[in-house]
Amino acid sequence: MDKAEVTNVGFEVVAYSGDARTKLLQAVAEAKAGRIEACQPLIDEAQELLNDAHNSQTAMLGAEAAGEDVELGFIMVHAQDHLMTTVLLKDIVANLIDIYRG
């Protein structure tokens, strides 16, 4: 994969991760407002977006594993940061909602 292709994958991962982050923070806002029943659909949407981000990333990883040269750039590094922190946020949000559920 050339740098442009890797950059496009990076932008996809950032977009999916960012949308997932938004859904997760909306779930916390719903929990804070006492609307616990509204949380799970948002968490489920976030998980689907994280799956999409992971699928974008996996295509690139597969290419590299198959022996293809992959030119990484800072955008891909940035994308990995977004994905990792959003996955962590998902775990934290699940615990926060349990606390609000009481």
Summary of the structure (lengths in Angstrom):
residues: 102
radius of gyration: 15.9
end to end distance: 48.9
largest distance: 51.4
contacts: 318
relative contact order: 0.23
helix: 86%
strand: 0%
